[in-house]
């Protein structure tokens, strides 16, 4: 019985997050009401507040899910390639492609900075994006594509920072942002400069 109750609670929570994502993307955080989110999820507003302390907590759950899906897509693109360098650049490229998605833009680039504390948003993003960047660069050191004495933390900071800033630019002002192809070329050049020999 407890297992069924836990499964039902998990289904309700998932439905609320899915409904909230839809409403936050469509209307923005401020205009999306918890009553409408709950109704769209097929549950009561009291059920929503049983799972989430408030609308901000629900929004954070949506952002966490969106960031996790983003990171999964970046990794999937990287793993489709054959060489570690191609994997690294494919992941960077996919990261920038995803940043131009209007749903991601509305949630993460437009609303999240004003709803969540800046340090919280940075920690959420870094726990995925920075870790994935560090993993990819570490693989390049392990395979000999980068010199073993490269400052991995500094290089991670540089590339992750560039990708993050470019992603926010693409989301907020796509017409003025640096073209993704130019940024990928610069990252490729930076990595080549740290290759052995």
N, C-alpha and C positions, 0 to 999 in steps of 0.2 A: 504493500500500500504506500509506504514512504517513497519507494522508487517511482511509482506512478505519479505521486504528488510532485516530486522533484522534476520529473520529465514534463509534466504539465506546466510547472513554473518556468522551466527553461523555454518551452514553446511560447508561453505568454511574453516572456522577456524578449525573445527573438522577434516576435510579431510587433512588439512595441518599438524596438530599434529600427526594424524595417519601415514601419509606418512613419516614425519620426524622421528617418532619413528622407523619405519621399516628401514630407511636408516641409522640412527645413530647406531642401533643395528648391522646392516649388515656391515657397513663400518667404524664406529667410527665417532666422531664429526668432526675431522680434514678433513677426506676424503669425507664426505657427502656434496654435493654442494646444495646450495639453488635452483639452476636452476633445478636440478634433483628432488629435493623434490617437487617443485611446479609442474613440469611435471607429476610426479607420482600421485599427488593430483588432477590432471585435471584442473589446473589453471595456471595463468601467474606468473612470478616472481614478477611483480609489485603488484599482489594481495597478495603474501606472505608478501611483505614489507609494505603493507597497514595494515596487522594484527599484524605484529611483527617488531620491530625496526631493528633487525638484527638476524643473525643465533644464537647468544647466547641467545637472548630472546625467540626464538623458542625452543631451547634446554631446557631452564628453564621450559617452558610450558610442554614439554614432561616429564621432570623429576617430576614435580608436579603431573602430571596425573599418572605416574608410582608409585609414593609414595602413592597417594590416593588409587590406586587399591590394592597395597600391604597392606595398613591398613585395607581396606574393607575385604580382604581375611583373615587377622588375626582375625578380629572381627567375621567373619562368622564361622571360626573354633572354636572360643571360645563359641559362642552361640549354637553350636551343642552339647555341653556338658550339664550335668544336675546339677552339683554342682559348686558353685563359685570357689573352688580350682581347680577342673578339668578344668573349663573354663579358668582360669588364665594360667595354665600349657599348655593347648592346644593352646592358643594364642601364648605363647612363642615358642612352638614347631613349629607351622606353620610359625612364623616369620623366624626361622632359615632354614626351608625347602625352603621358597621363596628366601632367600638370595643366595641359590645355583643355582638359575635359571640363565642361561647364558645371557638372555636379560637384566634382572635386573642388573646383575653383570656389563655388559658392560656400561649401562647407568649411574647407580648410584655409583658403586664402582670404576670403572675405569675412565670414562670420566668426571663425574660431579666434582670430586675434583680438576681437572685441568682447567675446564671451568668456574665454578661458584666460587665466593669468598667463602672461608671456612666458614665464619660466616653466609653467606646466606644459604649455604647447611645445616649447623647445625640447623638454625632456621626452615627451611622447614621440616627437618626430625623430629625435636622436636615437631613441631606443630601437628604432627600426632602420631608418635611412643611414645613419652614421655607422651602425653595426654592419649593415649590408655592404657599405662602401669599404669599411675596414677589412671585412672578410675577403672581398674581391681583390683588394690590394695585397693582402697577405698571401693569397693564392699566387699572385704574380711573383712575389718574392720566392715562394716555395718552388715554383717551376723554373726559376732563373730568368724570368722576363724582366724583373727589376733587380737592381744590385742588392746584395744582402745587407749592405750597410745603409740603405735608404732609411730616412727618418719616417717610419710608417705612420706615426701619430700625426706628424706635421702634414704629410701628404694626404692623409685621410681628412684632416681639418680643411685643407685647401680644396680638395675635390668635392667633399660633402658640402662645404660652404658655398662653392660656386653653383652646384646643382640646386641647392635649396633656394638661393637667391634667384637663380634663373627660373625655377619653377614658380616662385611667387610672382615674378615679373610676367611670365607667360599667362598666369591665371588672372592677374589684375589688369594688365595692359598689354595684351598680345601684339598689338600693332607697333609698339615701341620696344618690345623685348629683343634681346640679342637672339638671332635665329639659332635654333638648336643645332643645326649642322655646323655652324661656326664654333659653337662651344665644344662640341664633340671633337672637332679638329684640334682645338687648343688643348683639350684633355689628352688626346692621343699624342700630341707633340710633347706635352709635359711628361707623360709616361715614357716616351721614347728617350727623352733626355736623361732619364734615370735607369735606362737599360744598361746591362753590362757591356764593357768594351767601348 
